[in-house]
Amino acid sequence: MNLSDTSASTGAVAQVALEWAQALQAHGIEALMIPGNHDYSGPGRADALHVFDACENVTVARGVGFGGPVGVRVLCVPWLYTDKSFDEVVLDAASVPCDLLLAHVQVRGALQNRRHAMEFGQPMKPYEPRPGDWSTTREFLASLPVRHFALGDFHMRQDLTDGRGGYVGALRQLDFGEEGNPAGFEIWDSESNLTEWIELDECPQHRTIIARPGESVALLDDCIKYRVRYDGAPDPLEARELEAQGVQVEAIVERRERVKRCNVPSGMVGDLPATLRFWAEQQTDEVDVDRALAALRLLDSDDLVPAEAMDEQAQTMAE
């Protein structure tokens, strides 16, 4: 099942989700879920997965603990807002080996998706945690007595544990930031420890076309959401025709830097007021010279406290 309209109402999304749960129940399949960071709307509020609470075959693990079908030990670690780190929480629970770690977490050095990358062929930047992030490292995951990992948060499918799993990606591409990401799900056999990927090729995909103004643009597949980026300003009529077909039209504006060569008078290096005054005089674009001059007057003022005196004051306060 798939909602092709990402702006569908909450009720429509919930209806499709419940139909999916009922289809699983009809085949005797149980589901185990954990909430992620986007499933919370605020402290004390029900998460987005509460719609499944009435489904007998669906278990939502909102705390750290073990679950799963008979014979399979699954450690569930949802996205948590806690004073403890992810590593501390997992170490408290993973004192014994388990079959699967199901977690929603950010892993240092992992690739997020193309939304977080520099465009035009630049490499994607690996994730680096910030203070307070619910995050961990590859090394910590590799040290755990876990047979397989299934992680959520970053939408780029990738193995992080030398063949034991990692991010499973997303069921569908949500926007152009996920262009090129495979869409689907993983089947892991707990007996054979083998993995199979089921690709959902019929889900809407995103594709970017780079074109020059006046160049004919061919839209070959109705199931693809296109973005046309013109290398320059497109013809307004052509852009409107594409937008009428649901195409996102953008223009790549070339960034130009104007450089003016000039000879710096001798003796200026090290004289900050003279350097600022010289800089203001050399600008080709309009500059607020009054503000620059005011700054120069401030720098020339005898009321300023020398840097050495400020250091002495700071040292005195520290003592």
N, C-alpha and C positions, 0 to 999 in steps of 0.2 A: 504494500500500500504506500501511497506517496501523495503528499500535498504539494502540488506544483506551484501554488501561490504562497509565497513566504509571508504575505500580509493577511493570511486567513485568520478568522476570529478564533478566540480561545476555545469557544465551544466546538468549532469545526475540528480543531486540532485534537481536542479531548475525545471527540467521537471517533476519529480515526484510530487513536491510541487504544481506546477501549475495544474497538472491533479487532484490532491486532491481538489484544490479550485474549479475547474470546476465541479467536482462531487457534491460538496456541492451546487453549484449554480443550478445544474439540479434538486435538491430536494428543492429549495427555502430556503436554509440555509445560513445565514450570519455569518461571522467570525470576531471576534475582537481580535487583537494581540497586544502584547507589546514586544519591543526588550529587550534582556538580555545582560549580560556583554560579552558573546561570540559572539554576533551579531555585535559588533563594531570592525573595523579593524584599526581605528585611527581617530584623530580629523579631522573634516571636510569631512570625507569620508561617503559615503552612507552605511547604515547598511545592514545586510544580508537579511532583510525582504523587501528590496525595490523591489524584484521580484514580490511582490504581489500588488504593487501600481497600476498596470493596471487592477486588478481584481475588478469588480464592487461590488462584494459581500464580499470583504475583507477590513476591516479598520485596519490600523496600527496606534496605539496611541503612538506617539513619545514624547509626553509631558504629564504632569499630568493634568487629566481632566476626565469628565464623558462621558460615551458612553453606548453602548448596545442597544438591541432591544426596541421597544416601550413598556413602562410599567415596564421596569427593569432598575434600576439606578446602573451603574457599574463605580466605581472609578478606573481608570487606572493609575498605577504608574510604569513606566518602570525603568530600570537601568539608573541612571543619574550620570553624573560627574558634581557636583555643590558644591558650598561653604556651602550650607545648608545640614543639616542632613535629613535622611529619615523621622524622626518624625516631624521635622519642616515643611517639604514639605507636608506631609499628613495632619497635623493640619491646614495648610493654606487652604486646599481644603475640608476636611471632616467636615465642619461646620454643615452639615445636615446629617441625617441618609441616608445610601445607602444600596442596596441589596447585592452587591458583591464588594469585594476589590480584584482586579487583579493586583498583584505586583510581581516584580522580586527583591528580597531583601534577605539578610542573617540575620537569626534570632539567637540571642545569646542563647546558650544552646541546639540548634537543632542538630540532627545528620546529618552529611554530607553523606558519604557512606563508604563502607569498604576500599576504597583506603586510607582514612585518619585514619584508625584504625591500632593498633598494631596487628600483625598477630599471628597465632597459638592460637586462642581462647581468646585473650585479649579483653576487652570491648572497644567499640568505644568511641572516645573522643569527647565530645560535642564541638561545635564551640564557640570559644571565639574571639570577634572582635579585630582588630588592629586599630590603629589610621588611620583615613581616609576611613575605610570600609563603604560601603553603607549598613548599618545594623540597626536593631531595636531589641526590646525585646518582649517576650511573653506578659508581663504585658501591654506594650503599645498597642499591637494588641487587647488584651482583653478589653481595655478601649474604643475602638472605637465603634461608633454606626453602626455596620456592621452586616448583617445577616449571611454572609458566606465569607470565605477567600479561595482564590486560589492563592498559591504562587509558584514561580519558583526560581530556582538556585540550591538548594541541591536536589540530585536525589533520596533521600530516602523518600518514602511516609510516612507522619506522620501528625497527628493532633496536633495542637499547641494551640488551643483555646477552649478546653473543648467541643468538638462536633460541633464547627462552622467552622472547616476546618483548613487547613495548607498547607504543601507542597504536591503537587499532584504527585510528582515523575517524572518519565520519560516514554516515550512511548516504549523504548527498553533499554536493557542493552548495554552500549557502550564498556565496557571492564571488566576485572576480578575484578576491584575495585567495581563493582556493582553486583557481584555474590550474589544471594539470594534476590536481590531487585525485587519486583513485577513490571511488565511492563504493562502499560495500561493507561486508562484515566477515569476521573470522570464525571458523569452526575449529575448536581445539578438542581432540580426542584424548580424554584423560587416561585411557588404557594404553594406547599406542604412543602417546605424547607427540602426535603428528598434527599439523595445522593445514587447513584448507581455506582459501579465500574465495568468497562468493561476491563477484562484482555486480553492482547494480547499474548496468550500462544505460538503462532506460530512464534513469533519473536526470533531471535537467543538468546540463553541463554549461560551463562558461568558457568563452573563447574570445581573445582579443585579436583584432586585425589592425595592422599598421598600414595606413594608406596616405597617399599624397592628394592634395586638393585637385579635384577633377578626375581622379582615378576611379574606375568602375569598381564597386564593391559587390562581391557575390556572396549571398547568404545561402549556403548549400543545405542546411539541415534545420528543419523546423523545431527540433528538440533541443537546440543549442541556443543559449542566451548570448548574444553577440555584443561586443563593445568595439566600436571603431574609433581608433585614435589617429587623427590626421596630423601629419608632420607639417604643420602650418595651419592657417585659418581655412576651414572648409567653406564651400559655397553654402549660404544660408538655406537655399531651397533644397539642395542635396541633403543637408543635415536634417531638415524637417521631414523629408521623405523617409529617411532611415529611422528617425524617432517615431514616426507613425507606424513603423513595423516592429516597434518595441526594442530598437537598438539604442544602446547608450553611446552617445557621440561625445567625443572629447577632442580637444586641440592641444597639440604639444607646442608650447611656446618656447622658442629658443632663448636661453639666458645669455645675454651679452654683457661683457664687462669692458668698460671703456678705460683705457690706461693712458695717462698723460705722463710722458717722460719729462723730468726736470732735474736741474742740477742743484743739489743741496749745498748751500753755502758752507764753507769751512768753519769749524768751530761750533756748529749748531748741535752736533751729536752730544747728548748729555744735558742740553739746555731745553728742558721740557716746555717752558712758556714760549720760547722762540720756535720750537718745533710745531706746537699747536697753532701758532699764528701763521707759520709758513704753510701748514696743511690747509687752513681755512682759505688762504689766498689762492691756492692752486686748484680748488674744486671747480669742475665745470658745471655741475648741477647746483641749484640754489641751496645755500647753506645759511643757517641762522647765525650770522657772524656775531650778533650782539651776545648771544649765549656763550659763544666761544671766547669772546673778549671778557665777559663777566667771569668766566672760569679762569682766564689768565690773571685778572685782577685779584681773584681769590688766591691763586697760587702765589702772587706777588705780595700778598698781605703779610704784615708782620705779626698778625694775630694767630696765625696757624701754629699749631704745636709741632715741633720737629718730631720725626719718626723715632729718634733716639729717646726723646722725653716720653713719648707714648709707651715705648717698651719698658722704661723705668717705672712708669705709673702702673702698668699691667703687672710687673713683677712685684711691686709693693702690695698691690691688692691681693695677689696670689698668696703672699706671705702672711 
